[in-house]
Amino acid sequence: MGKLAGKKDTPKFKMPPECREKMGRVYPTLTEKARNTQLRWEFVADVEDATRLRCADLADAAIAAQ
């Protein structure tokens, strides 16, 4: 008693800080056209997607190594 039942399944590696960061936010400004806001959001989303893929690849490699 006192041990977690899923303790064996917990990863033995530490994820990089970028894997734990929140997604960037894009806030429109009064003088900005809507399309420019959309383009900024798409850029932030692309960066976030790439980061999540790197984190998933790292986690997959760590799990495969166990």
C-alpha positions, 0 to 999 in steps of 0.5 A: 500500500502507498504505491501507485498502481500505475507506477510501472507505466510512468516514463523514466525520462523528463520531457523538455520544458517546451513540451509543457508550455501553453500554446501562444495566444494571438489577440487582434488589435484595433488597427489590424486587419482580420486577415493579418490576425488569422495569419499570425494565428496560423504561424503560432499554430504551425509552431505549436504543431511542430513542437507537439510532433517533436515531443511525441517523437521523444515520448515514443522513442523513450517508451520504445527504449523501455 
